[in-house]
Amino acid sequence: MKDYGLSSFKDLIFKNPAVVNQDLSADDGDENTERGNWNNKREYLLSMLGYAVGLGNVWRFPYLAYKNGGGAFLIPYFTMLLVAGIPLYFLESALGQFCSQGPINIWRMVPLLQGVGIATVIANVISSVYYNVIIAYSLYFMFASMQNPLPWSDCFSWSNSNCSTTPIVHCNVSGVLVANWTEQNITCPESDRIQMPVQSPSEQYWNLVVLKRSSGLDETGSVVWQLALCLLLCSIIVAAALIRGIKSSGKVVYFTATFPYLVIFILLIRGVTLEGAQDGLDFYIGTQSNLTKLSEAETWKAAATQIFFSLSIAWGGVTTLSSYNHFHNNMWKDTLMITLCNSGTSVFAGLAIFSILGHMAHVYKVSVRDVVDEGFGLTFIAYPDALSKLPISQLWSILFFFMLLTVGLDSQFAGIEVLTTSLIDAFPKTLSSKRGFLTVAAASLLFLLGLPCVTRAGIYWVTLLDNFAAGWVLLILALFEIIGVSYVYGVNRFIEDIEMMIGKKSFAFWLWWKSCWFFISPCIMVVIFIWSVITFVPPTYDGVPYPAWGLALGWCMIAFIVIWIPAVAVYKLIKAEGSLWKRLKSLASPSEDWHPYLDVHRVERYSKQSSHQRTNNPKGPEEDVNGISESRL
């Protein structure tokens, strides 16, 4: 890209306003040679889509749709996407792209709230620890799927006496339970039939073979070496894909972001041809849809929560990936494309999953509701069981778990990138040439922190982290984020920044976004947060409660994340000069380092700021033009 001088750039803009709207993210190299940009627009979109489309699209959305009215759930779901998901995604994308900085340094716009950025990175790191373990589970099942027969297809030597592929019914004859009453020519009335508790082979395989699950969090047990090796392999894959940052991960996503769609499509075609598939689809979004669910507040809360977490708002990933865009990239169009594709993927994946679960219910002669589950139960128990009932079951199982692997890796790429980008942005002179080392160090750190999660009590640790570190604490971070932008920095000033990137827009265009950023989205987040706190129930796994010390540890994780917000604010107030009011006023105003990364993009008010900085910089303009100084708390 040509390097225009500031005056030449102004002339270019005023003589040809269309330049502002030009999408400069085509294959034209790096405009930011020091920090780097995406190789092209395709790699950015695929990376963002891969980050947004995660395990929640596969294992949580279908269950929520079934539980909250089936097809009727799509009404609150897409409503919440419109009023909360898209506005927040647009806001984060614009912030990262404007200053070309990660989630910590974007708070140069409101230095008082820089602790929000630090808290975001910490929450992202903690969540990446257990997410890495879930990817390891998928990798384990993928390797196990290469056996013939599938190891969970029947009660083999590893199972216990409770394992059965069919329901076991006993007959109560004069107070004595008779097991084989049909063979003994005994007519058993319906009222005397007692169904014995049994576990499917897939459930016992998950608990006894994969997890080697202990009785609770108190019983840690030894490391499950098979899972530890899978965790190590996942860490190696992530490190290799990110060794050169977005330059290498951008190539990997051509496969990892597109392959899941191919697998889902194949599974959908196979699923709808199976006997009983229609029953599954009816329970998902068909004739079993329940419109009365729309009158329940829980349904709307579930829709808003799913949209919020599915788009990975407040994780720092959206800001980080957007920070490598070209300055004049139209992030508004990107936002619409990615958010709509993400939600469409959830609906699409649900069709494939419920068609096969319907077949599973048909095989077991039970209702679909008896085989529907969420989270680990759906992904690692119900679905493997269903796949084992299909012809060429090994093929379908390998495809499914390889899809889960690629879906998880895409999200994990962004999680690692958040950490490395934040560190490099904070200390560019020291760490910019050490990206490879940082990536390997970050992947190694996640592996070591994940080892407790692959012990015999590992699943309890994973559930604990999921409920606390990746729960409604993110609502707090997102709420501070939107308050900091809309109320402290100023929504009108923020709109002017966006127009520097995508050009002037009409009043009608901004009316909707201003309404969401200033009122609608914050109100929704406050309601969801209060509702979540009021209805909070201590987490359990498979009915096993957590000890008091485990719950205390969960609350400590939340405190450790959130404490950075007031701690950094107090630290900055102490370090600032003047009266308390002057300190607050200065820290609530953008710092001198808040501006577009390249001097060529600092038009109007930012060009004046740049001139002031160059006047007071005895080392000359080069340091301000091409880089941003070390960030200090």
Secondary structure, 3 states (H helix, E strand, C coil): CCCCCHHHHHHHHHHCCHHHHCCCCCCCCCCCCCCCCCCCHHHHHHHHHHHHCCHHHHHCHHHHHHHCCHHHHHHHHHHHHHHHHHHHHHHHHHHHHHHCCCCCHHHHHCHHHHHHHHHHHHHHHHHHHHHHHHHHHHHHHHHHCCCCCCCCCCCCCCCCCCECCCCEEEEEECCEEECCCCCCCCCCCHHHEEEECCECHHHHHHHHHHCCCCCCCCCCCCECHHHHHHHHHHHHHHHHHHCCCHHHHHHHHHHHCCHHHHHHHHHHHHHHCCCCHHHHHHHHHCCCCCHHHHHCHHHHHHHHHHHHHHCCCCCCHHHHHHCCCCCCCCHHHHHHHHHHHHHHHHHHHHHHHHHHHHHHHHHHCCCHHHCCCCCHHHHHHHHHHHHHCCCCHHHHHHHHHHHHHHHHHHHHHHHHHHHHHHHHHHCHHHHHHHHHHHHHHHHHHHHHHHHHHHECCHHHHHHHHHHHCCCCHHHHHHHHHHHHHHHHHHHHHHHHHHHHHHCCCCHHHHHHHHHHHHHHHHHHHHHHHHHHHHCCCCCEECCEECCHHHHHHHHHHHHHHHCHHHHHHHHHHHHCCCCHHHHHHHHCCCCCCCCCCCHHHCCCHHHHHHHHHHHCCCCCCHHHHHCCCCCCC
